[in-house]
């Protein structure tokens, strides 16, 4: 059974990899793995991740992989 957990106002739930105001726990997921951070902390994390620049080769590889996924092409 999927169980939702919801962050309090002004906060985001995270386990360090997943972020959201409401998290729907799948079977086997532990609610205790999640904690709240402020929306400002989340914005700083999101901005820091957006600032990571990929090299041209890495960016092309990611675009090619995304295209393959979208079009259903596999190697």
N, C-alpha and C positions, 0 to 999 in steps of 0.2 A: 504494500500500500504506500502511495506517495504521500508524504507528510510535509505541508508547508510550514516554514518558519519565517517570521517577519521582523525586520529591524525596527527599532523605535524611531520616532521622528528625528530627522537630521542625521541619521546614521545609515551605514551600509554594512551588511553581513559579509564576512569573508572567511575563507579557510586558508588564504594565502594564494590561491589559484582562481577560485570562483568568487565573484563579487555580485551582490544584488540586494535590492530592498526586500525581496521575497525570494527565498530559496525553496525549491521543491525537492525534498530529500528522497532520493530513490532508495530502493531496498539495499541495505548494506551500508548506507551513508549514516554517519554519526553526527547528531545535532551538536554534540560537545566539541566537534572540530571547528565550529564556526564561532566567531566573535564579532563584535561591532567595532567599527571605526567611524570617525566622523566623515561627513560628506566632503569636507575640506581635505582630509587625509586621502580619501579616495581620489579626489581630483588631482592631488599632487602625484599619486602613484600613476594614474592614467596619463598625466602629462609627461612624467619621466619616461614611461614606456613608449610614448609617441615620439620622444626625442631620440630614441635609439635609431640610428641610421643604418640601413643595410648597404652593403657593397653592391655594385652594379650586377655582379654575377649572382649574388644571393637574391636580389630583387627579381631578376629575370627568372631564376629557378622557381621562386614562389609564384610568380605570375603564370608560368607555364603549368605548374602543378594545379593552381586554381582553375585555369582554363580546362585542364584535363578532367578535373572533378565536375565542373559545370557541364561539359559536353559528354561526360561518360566515357572518355577515352582512357584506356589503361595500357601500360607498357607490358 
